[in-house]
């Protein structure tokens, strides 16, 4: 019997290879999205095609070359393994697809395959724990566009961000406890950064400070990325029995001046200067290890911490295809609300 439900796991994307030309192509597609860089079309095209891709491409290619595996991009490899494990867990009435918002396997090709099938239901799972218009938003919008393009008439569900779900919190708790957090002076939760204006547009008329996004999560800031990140850290810390003075929250991978603060590199420097010798770092904005976790956190900030006087800097491995995460994801797909 053919499967009745298609499940699409979508992550942000990766270059085809670590070659400069492929990295540049990926950057053009990724940063050319109006939901990622929110400048007017002409300014965005000039910035991406004439400045970012030509000049950042070679630098980014070297970073990808440093983490590339025999099987390809770590993000893609980890995503495929998760998809295969989820397929085994969900059984024959489901067909699990793995796709990328940018790059391959593309959402477009995936939706073509679904259109050729006889699925009664299509479930989109954006693999971003916290909502951001430049991740969940663009993935959901493109999915709806492709549904119309290929005239897919199946019932549709788009799974909402799952950072509060026990199926996400518990596997991350287990990852952290395996690293024996009690042996570290400080635990740092590092989330991917975003421009401040992209987060604050989710609560118009109020800054994140006015909305209390660092301190509380409520109906007023429920769609704010910053508020979601802080709530994620609080939930995982509570599950791990970490007191407030044992951990902090920061944001990495900034590309401009007005991005979410505090910045991860600055916190790493400050903690080392304050005498923190051992730091455990967790990145619960990612469910699969990738360039930002493996290299930026695991290599660059490791070196920075040691350089500034620290002794041990340990990165907690992401969820990847952990069996507990696979089971948690099944629960999330079945029970989490829709967007």
GIFEN-V782651 format. One line per field, one symbol per residue. psi: psi as a letter, one per 30 degrees, with the letter a starting at -180 (. if undefined). A space follows every 50 residues. Layout:
psi=???
This chain:
psi=kkkfkkkjjklelllelgkeeeeeeeeeeeffkffejhlleeeeeeeeff deeeefeeeeeeeeeffklffakeeeeeeeeeeeeeeeefaffkjkkklk ekalkleeeefeeeefahkfkkjkjkhjekkkffdeeeeeeeeeeeeeeg hjglkkkjklkgffkffeeeeeeeeeefgiffgkekkkjklkllkefeef ffikfkleeefhffflkaeegfgkeeeeeeeeeeeeeeeghkleffllkl klhkgaeilkllkeeeeeeeeeffgjekkkkkigfkfkkaeeeeeeefde feeeeeegflekjkkkklechkeeeeeeeeeeeefkll.
